[in-house]
């Protein structure tokens, strides 16, 4: 398995879902650097929440707004750019939620991890985490302003909920269950997450 795709709207806490499997020995972490991290204290303590590359329009590794304009090989060239190691690579993009059918047709063997959270909760959390002052990834270019951000969150969550109904999938309750579904070794014991306690729903298709 070359990739794991992850889709979630801004503020969905999808970064916490990624963080709590990221250090599995089976994953390629060579996209990590200090410059590709972001700490915030929205939970009450200063925590590392963003790590590794995000792929989206206007971000460091930019995707076109029309993802389906690219071929599989063109997408792989973009996805592989920040990595130099071996192992399965987590590829995360907010935009993925709007192209789930295309991605499942183009990469039928690749699992898609979808993270769902209420629209208002997403926007409120994203604002609390720093909104347009978030230093990595940068949201200014594509998401532009709060009105645009709110509309995109609603659109992306709606797409994820639709896909969760239409595709046969699995609903892990913890990051350990998610690792087993993905067929990767569980991360170190300090990484544990219960999705209900985190107020997120995770579906793997």
VENPENOR-V634033 format. One record per helix or strand. SS is the DSSP state (H for helix, E for strand). FROM is the first residue (numbers start at 0). LEN is the number of residues. If there is no record, write none. Layout:
BEGIN
ss = <SS,SS>
from = <FROM,FROM>
len = <LEN,LEN>
END
This chain:
BEGIN
ss = <E,H,E,H,E,E,E,E,H,H,E,H,E,H,H,H,H,E,E,H,E,E>
from = <2,13,26,33,36,46,54,60,66,71,87,93,111,118,130,139,145,169,173,174,193,200>
len = <6,9,1,3,4,5,1,1,3,9,5,13,5,10,3,4,21,1,1,8,1,4>
END
